[in-house]
Amino acid sequence: MRRILKGCEELFDYKRCVFYAYIPWSNEFYGVIGPELSKVQSMKGRLSMKLPFTTVINTKKPLFLKNPRYYVNEEHIELFNLSSVVFVPIVHEGNVFGWVTFDQMGEEFDCSKEELSLLGEAGERIGLYLTRMEDEVSSGPKLRLTERESMILELLADGYDNKKMGELLHLSEHTVRDYVRSLMTKFKAKNRTQVVASAFRLGLIN
């Protein structure tokens, strides 16, 4: 997926491309992939009616914002030094996996209807790719979690840190950390955010 996004940056000549996973049944999103990963993964929560994400998700069409200040939270704009930005939904057969944003790292730019259409097609192709990935996972050996791992997973999804999870489950932080590492291995994830995003997509948490 990282290679695909990097290819999109180069093909469409953008300086930054970020992927956000979307969980439809909880109306939540998670920053997953992009430059300055810690910033990207700090972006998570429920969609707000003020945000353009709602429009993108509902219409399943790419959206160009010349000036995003009327639509995007000021915190988000400052964190990423946003000026103009393009939101492209990642969809396949009506299913929304999330969206990708394209921008020039603080520089204002224009986006023609033709380019917006091409970006939309790219979003559909990424959606097809993710669908095939899910099919491969579902057709492979069933992912098995222990009862304790399932409890840790639920708490991860609720945003608890290791210390709080340890207090709730009467475990040491070291033991909780071991369970989190086990989950990362089973989900083939590089961090906690990817564990939660994968678990949502596979229907293991809701």
MIGURO-53517 format. One record per residue (C-alpha): residue in three letters; x, z, y. Coordinates in pm, whole numbers, plus 50000, padded with zeros to 5 digits. Example, Ala and Ser with C-alpha at 12.3 -4.5 7.8 and 13.67 -1.06 7.14 Angstrom:
BEGIN
ALA512305078049550 SER513675071449894 
//
This chain:
BEGIN
MET500005000050000 ARG502865008050236 ARG504354973550174 ILE500994957350247 LEU500634975450579 LYS504214967150674 GLY503474930750594 CYS500394932050818 GLU502484946051104 GLU504924917251074 LEU502324890151010 PHE500134899351307 ASP503064910951525 TYR501984946951582 LYS504354976251626 ARG502205001651443 CYS499735000651156 VAL497995032251028 PHE495665036650729 TYR492875062650732 ALA490955070150412 TYR487195075250448 ILE485035097750228 PRO481445084950273 TRP479525113350107 SER481155139550330 ASN481635116450633 GLU485275127450654 PHE488495108750717 TYR492175115050642 GLY495255099150794 VAL497255086650495 ILE499935060750577 GLY501755050750894 PRO504795056551117 GLU505485093051211 LEU503705104250896 SER503295140551002 LYS501245129051301 VAL499205105151090 GLN498385131650830 SER497405156551101 MET494455133851176 LYS491575145250958 GLY488035157850993 ARG484455145751018 LEU483535114551211 SER482105120051557 MET479475097851714 LYS481855094252009 LEU484535078151795 PRO484615040551733 PHE485085047851362 THR481335052551326 THR480705017751468 VAL483375002851244 ILE482015020050933 ASN478395010951008 THR478994974351096 LYS481934969150857 LYS483414946351125 PRO486764949151306 LEU486614963351658 PHE489024957451948 LEU489244983352225 LYS491134971752533 ASN490835006952673 PRO490005032552402 ARG489605062452636 TYR485805060052637 TYR485675060252257 VAL488715078752119 ASN489435115752160 GLU492025122952431 GLU494045143052178 HIS494335112551954 ILE495325090252247 GLU498055113952361 LEU499355120652009 PHE499885083651938 ASN500385071652297 LEU497485047552249 SER496565020352494 SER494744990852338 VAL493904993851968 VAL492214974051689 PHE490154991251417 VAL489784971551093 PRO487484985050817 ILE488814983450460 VAL485804971950260 HIS484924954649934 GLU481424946549808 GLY479904970250062 ASN482174999449975 VAL484195013750264 PHE487595028050170 GLY488645035950526 TRP490165016050808 VAL493465004150945 THR494415006351312 PHE496794982151483 ASP498434988451817 GLN501584981952023 MET502675018352069 GLY501465023852423 GLU501424987852543 GLU498124971952646 PHE497344938952474 ASP494584913352415 CYS493034903052085 SER491204869952047 LYS488084865151835 GLU490124843651597 GLU492744870651545 LEU490064897251506 SER488454875751237 LEU491794872051056 LEU492334909551072 GLY488874914250922 GLU489804891350632 ALA492994911550582 GLY490874943150564 GLU488684927450294 ARG491764917650091 ILE493144952950114 GLY489714965550002 LEU489914942649697 TYR493404955949622 LEU492214992149638 THR489224983849417 ARG491554969749152 MET493745000749179 GLU490725023049117 ASP489685001548821 GLU493155005748670 VAL492985043348715 SER489485046148567 SER490395024348268 GLY493535044448194 PRO493835078648030 LYS491385103448180 LEU492925126848433 ARG492755162048295 LEU492915192448520 THR493065228748417 GLU490455252648552 ARG493035267548790 GLU494155232948909 SER490525224048981 MET490135255649188 ILE493325248049382 LEU492115212449439 GLU488805224449585 LEU490635248049821 LEU493065220549923 ALA490095198950014 ASP488765227350230 GLY492075228150419 TYR493465261550299 ASP497235266850305 ASN499215281850014 LYS499135317150152 LYS495335317650195 MET494775301749853 GLY496995328449700 GLU494945355749866 LEU491655340649748 LEU492855335249390 HIS495055366349370 LEU498155345449308 SER501595345049468 GLU502445317149713 HIS505125305849467 THR502535301749190 VAL500165283049421 ARG503025259949523 ASP503665252249155 TYR500005243149104 VAL500065220549410 ARG503185203149277 SER501445198548942 LEU498495182049117 MET500825159249312 THR502425148348985 LYS499095141848812 PHE497725121949106 LYS501085104849164 ALA500815116849523 LYS503615123449770 ASN501815150949960 ARG498725172849971 THR496735148350181 GLN497185120849924 VAL496095144749647 VAL492825152149829 ALA492195115849924 SER492725104349563 ALA490525131949426 PHE487695122249663 ARG487965085549565 LEU487885094649196 GLY484855116949247 LEU486655148749135 ILE485625167649449 ASN482765163249692 
//
